[in-house]
């Protein structure tokens, strides 16, 4: 196992990463919960929201932190 030096990661990138990881994870969890509660429409809405958030995260990181 090797140690990784993360001192080069900017505070902005770290904060954006944390916010989007929480957003995508929360929406994905809510979508799965709604599917188990047999509320398919709400479940799909949360899944779509999670996918849109993931795409937004990728675009923001590529554009601002490149």
PEPE-V251097 format. One record per residue. PHI is phi in whole degrees, -180 to 180 (NA if undefined). OMEGA is omega in degrees with one decimal (NA if undefined). D_CENTER is the distance of its C-alpha to the mean C-alpha in whole Angstrom. Layout:
BEGIN
PHI_OMEGA_D_CENTER + PHI_OMEGA_D_CENTER
END
This chain:
BEGIN
NA_-174.9_27 + -122_177.1_27 + -82_179.7_25 + -115_179.3_23 + -87_-178.7_23 + -106_-178.6_20 + -71_179.8_23 + -85_-179.7_22 + -78_-178.7_18 + -73_179.3_19 + -65_179.7_18 + -63_178.7_16 + -64_179.4_13 + -63_-178.5_13 + -66_177.9_12 + -62_178.4_10 + -62_-179.5_8 + -64_-179.0_8 + -61_-177.1_7 + -73_176.0_4 + -64_177.4_4 + -66_-179.4_6 + -66_-178.7_5 + -64_-179.8_3 + -64_179.5_6 + -66_179.4_8 + -67_177.8_8 + -64_178.8_9 + -64_178.5_11 + -65_177.5_13 + -62_179.0_13 + -65_177.8_15 + -61_179.9_17 + -66_176.2_18 + -65_178.3_19 + -69_176.7_21 + -88_-179.1_23 + 56_172.8_24 + -110_-170.8_22 + -63_-178.5_21 + -62_177.8_21 + -67_178.3_18 + -62_178.6_17 + -66_178.7_16 + -64_177.6_15 + -66_178.7_12 + -64_177.4_11 + -65_176.7_12 + -61_177.5_10 + -66_179.3_7 + -66_178.2_8 + -64_178.1_9 + -65_178.2_6 + -65_177.8_5 + -64_178.1_9 + -63_177.7_9 + -61_-179.8_7 + -62_-179.9_9 + -65_-179.7_12 + -66_-180.0_12 + -66_179.1_12 + -67_-175.4_15 + -82_-172.3_17 + -92_-174.0_17 + -115_-179.6_17 + -86_NA_19
END
